[in-house]
Amino acid sequence: MSVIVLQVFVSLMLVLGSLVLFVWTVKSRTLDHADRLSLAPLEDDMKTQPSKDPGVKS
């Protein structure tokens, strides 16, 4: 019977910890610019590509 009590206690602590981390993330507003950060790797690729291929003559 004590194992069930321990499991309930641990599961409640995990839920409470998840809620605390969720509230902290929302209050710190770290996800407000997620859409801009998702496009950041694409900007680097565009800057490194040459505008014209040196092997092709125009």
C-alpha positions as CSV (number, residue, x, y, z in Angstrom):
1,M,0.0,0.0,0.0
2,S,2.9,2.4,0.7
3,V,4.1,2.0,-2.9
4,I,0.8,3.4,-4.2
5,V,1.1,6.4,-1.9
6,L,4.6,6.9,-3.1
7,Q,3.6,6.7,-6.8
8,V,0.7,9.2,-6.3
9,F,3.1,11.6,-4.5
10,V,5.8,11.4,-7.2
11,S,3.2,11.8,-10.0
12,L,1.7,14.9,-8.3
13,M,5.2,16.3,-7.9
14,L,5.8,15.8,-11.6
15,V,2.5,17.5,-12.5
16,L,3.3,20.4,-10.2
17,G,6.8,20.8,-11.6
18,S,5.4,20.8,-15.1
19,L,2.9,23.5,-14.2
20,V,5.5,25.6,-12.5
21,L,7.8,25.4,-15.6
22,F,4.9,26.2,-17.9
23,V,3.9,29.3,-16.0
24,W,7.5,30.4,-15.8
25,T,7.9,30.0,-19.5
26,V,4.8,32.0,-20.2
27,K,5.7,34.8,-17.8
28,S,9.3,35.1,-19.2
29,R,7.8,35.4,-22.7
30,T,10.6,33.3,-24.3
31,L,8.2,31.9,-26.9
32,D,7.0,35.2,-28.3
33,H,9.6,35.2,-31.1
34,A,9.5,31.5,-31.9
35,D,8.3,32.1,-35.5
36,R,11.2,34.4,-36.2
37,L,13.7,32.0,-34.7
38,S,12.3,29.2,-36.9
39,L,13.3,31.1,-40.0
40,A,16.8,32.0,-38.7
41,P,18.6,28.9,-40.3
42,L,17.1,29.8,-43.7
43,E,18.6,33.3,-43.6
44,D,22.1,31.9,-43.1
45,D,21.7,29.6,-46.2
46,M,20.6,32.5,-48.3
47,K,23.6,34.7,-47.4
48,T,26.2,32.0,-48.1
49,Q,24.9,31.1,-51.6
50,P,26.6,33.0,-54.4
51,S,24.3,35.1,-56.6
52,K,25.7,33.7,-59.8
53,D,27.4,30.4,-60.6
54,P,31.1,31.3,-61.6
55,G,31.1,28.3,-64.1
56,V,28.2,29.6,-66.1
57,K,28.9,32.3,-68.7
58,S,26.2,34.8,-69.3
